[in-house]
Amino acid sequence: MSRYPNKFFLGLDLAGSPKRASGFCILDNRLEARVGIVYSNEEIVSLAMEYSPSIIAIDAPLSLPKRGVMRDCDSTLRKLGIRIFPPAMGPMKMLTERGIYLYRLLTGKGFKVIEVYPGGAQDFLGLPRKKKLAELREGLARLGIKGLPASATGDELDAATAAYVAYLYCRGEALEIKGKECIIVMPKPKVRRWFKLLERFK
């Protein structure tokens, strides 16, 4: 049982190795955010146990393709014009394997875990990606997210985006890019050009 009275959402911008920084964001249902950095799987589990989030949104592939390097939902995003890396290619495979491990670990403890892609979510929301840190932080603030420090890293802002997608998902304001191999949760788009493209995949 969490000692925190509000509903929480945990966003993780997962690194492929515990030796590298993973950004996290704890977002409550008033869109108050707390961001930071974690490294080990144990730290991630401790965060989840401390806050008991309604949903954990992980920016990492949570499954491998049955063959080749791309899953069917990844291919759908590419057809929509969203840049995404193949989960079974090069360094991405290590990230995918860690994502799968954490997915099993966290769901085994009773948490609801979803796969998200902050870069694609930012595209759908009309936000810049993290190469433009100040603009991304300002864009997230316009969505109502409060408490993001000026010093927030790209990893932390991607984690905030992930947590926001979890928040939208809980409210029924997100959509699932589905395939037989995976489901990636995305926000409902706010940019007109995505509407017609999405119609093709209904």
Secondary structure, DSSP 8 states (H G I E B T S, - for coil): --S--S-EEEEEE--SSTTS-EEEEEEETT-BEEEEEE-SHHHHHHHHHHH--SEEEESS--S--SSSS--HHHHHHHHTT-----TTSTHHHHHHHHHHHHHHHHHHTT--EEEE-HHHHHHHHT---TTSHHHHHHHHHHTT-B---TT--HHHHHHHHHHHHHHHHHTT-EEEEE-SS-EEEEE---STHHHHHHHTT-
